[in-house]
Amino acid sequence: MSNQFLFWSKAELRRHTAVVAGELAPSILLKNATYLNAARHCWTKGNIWIYENRVVYVGNELPVNVAGTEIVDLDGKYVVPGYIEPHAHPFQLYNPQTLGHYAAVRGTTTFLCDNLVLFLTLPITKALTLMEDLNKQHYTYYWWCRYDSQSELQNEEALFSLSNIKKMLASPYVIQGGELTSWPKVLQGDDHLLHFMRETRSVGKRIEGHLPGSSEKTLTQMSLLGVDCDHEAMTGEEAIRRLDLGLTTSLRYSSIRPDARNILREMLEANCVHSFDRVFFTTDGSTPGFYEQGVTDTMIAMAIEEGIDPIDAYKMASYNIARYYGKDHLFGMVAPGRVAHLNILDDVNNPTPVSVLAKGQWVKKNEVDQTEVPAFPWKEYGMEPLELQWDLSLKDFQFSSYVGMDMVNSVITKPYNVQLNIGEDELHMDHDECFFMLIDRKGTWRVNTILKGFARQLSGFASSYSNTGDIILIGKNKRDMLLAFNRMKELKGGIVLIENGDVISEIPLPLAGGMSSASMEEMIESEKGLVKALRERGYSFEDPIYSLLFFSSTHLPYIRITPVGLFDVKKKVILFPSIMR
């Protein structure tokens, strides 16, 4: 396939038709397969011819020319399209490549990815090149176009300029705008974001909403403004409401919102949903440990267990998504002309494949992983280790604010009045309040406050993983916080937990300070170790990695720590500004 992977050259097309004519032999012949016929919504018996990276024939015929063809008899087995993840955040400690390989072995071979990290980390030209070149892998990557930073940046308008948005939307790899976390601004009259939405519409691309808890009126207004789909339904009733209003709804099973099973159950109990054609699945950028049991295959199994017709369950993970994005001529079907992303199953009720083809190459065969994650030149795209050309000292650990942040859950924080004596170098371990700092990765500013609810016995903690890419420090002991920072700096990016001067847990993140190059299996174990250590010290919510990510995210209530200072989301005011160092 050509470098753009979206189009085959004329010479390639001629070779594909030559295979059907018998002038060339298929690369792979899957004989006697029972395959999912998405067009007729049934299982069909037939033979599947693959040439290089494309399915060229599906039907009763066998090729007359099989010189050099790999022939696989699939009698008694089932073939379904490769699964599609429509809402990936591929920078959650892992990176797009390691996520792609791990998920592909479990049947997910196409990803629609958030590009926020690329916007915040790379020049626009580097980001566009990276988005294209990742498709040299076995897997397929499409992208969103973010409209804003999801925080309060000091250079927001320069990053999310109309010029940059247009460049992103012009890419054939970008197939939607969003996710639209700043929808309240649009409803309140922000024509800047509305213009980005109209630009997205003008080039024929979808808009993904982010509308948790929204009323029928709000959903209707956002639909009128251009939103096509939303993944934020938290109940069956909310999912049905989205369908009633003409939206596509993406059911979510993630580390922060594992709602899908209950939603499916409630949709079935309502006995009013007679078609699931406008429903699909997402794991919504879960953190590594959540994927230990599987990826999209887990959601398909869950749906089948809850009584969804298996054909509907597989289509919700493939055909429905491809058709929604206008890509069903390439993906989501076992049919001629499609990219050869195919999963081979032993049992219709078990969606974890025994064999996987991605772009016509065996990723997994008879339960055995066939490939290793190849080296990827991240440095060429600007994803380099974090080189901090500045130091912290104890004089930076000065706290005078009496407004702090109180954690309601993993991701929601509210303001509270600090009653502590915060002039000391160490806080007592008999309460759940910690020193809390956000520091510019370039070292030019800092925000110091108090965080309540994160942990009771946390001495020193540092993370270069955050929503904005800036440095988070949390802890009770200023010296251990400083040690954690210095160790994170030595690692050139990472997450570090220090206690009494000793490293308790650490995760190196050498790719721009936010991602690891280690395998997903290694990241699962590393994250599990860190989470265990944090829970032992009093972290009591669902997902501490998401807490780190969302401390600066102003699409969530009620108070956020951002590069401009401590920010009241509802009132849209800075409670106190960041301080220049």
Buried (B, 14 or more C-beta within 10 A) or exposed (E): BEEEBBEBEEEBEEBBEBBBEEEBBBBBBBBBBBBBBBEEEEBBEBBBBBBBBBBBBBEEEBBEBBEEBEEBEBEEBBBBBBBBBBBBBBBBBBBBBBBBBBBBBBBBBBBBBBBBBBBBBBEBEBBBBBBBBBBEBBBBBBBBBBBBBBBBBEEBEEBBEEEBBBBBBEBEBBBBBBBBBBBBBBEEEBEBBBEBBBBBBEEEBBBBBBBBEBEEEBBBBBBEBBBBBBBBBBBBEBBBBBBEBEBBBBBBBBBBBBBBBBBBBBBBEEEEBEEBBBBBBBBBBBBBBBBEEBBBBBBBBBBBEBEBEBBBBBBBBBBBBBBBBEBBEBBBBBBBBBBBBBBBBBEBEBBBBBBBBBBBBBBBBEEEBBBEBEEBEBEEBBBBBBEBEEEBEEEBBEBEBBBBBBBEBBBBBBBBEBEBEBEEEEBEBEEBBBBBBBBBBEBEBBBBBBBBBBBBEBBBBBBBBBBBBBBBBBBBBBBBBBBBBBBBBEBBBBBBBBBEEEEBBBBBBBBBBBBBBBBBEBBBBBBEBBBEBBEEBBBBBBBBBBBBBBBBBBBBBBBBBBBBBBBBBEEEEBBBEBEEB
